[in-house]
Amino acid sequence: MVPSLRDWHERYGAQGLVIIAVHSPEFFWEKSPDRVRAKVAELKIRYPVALDNDFGIWKRYGNRYWPTQYLVDRRGRIRATHIGEGGTIEVEAARRTLLAEKP
């Protein structure tokens, strides 16, 4: 997942794509901001990563699965959701559609 997000950030950022990753830790040791920062640096992630230790974001979106991608339009509406790995063709098509829309 991270390599794809990193690629999309680099390829589409200038066109208006904004990626915000949300880290909802599965294990207690994944809650450490220092560990998350170190992993972000190690993986060369250049987009924001939110630390969701209390699962507030997870719950707000009604998320039940990991990973889940939400494609949100310029008005803040969820326009597409993809659960799990893969689905690259479908997600790419939805992303291109959203980027092509007028602001």
Beta strands, then each sheet from edge to edge (+ up, - down):
strand 1: 21-23
strand 2: 49-51
strand 3: 68-72
strand 4: 78-83
sheet 1: 1+ 2+
sheet 2: 3+ 4-
end
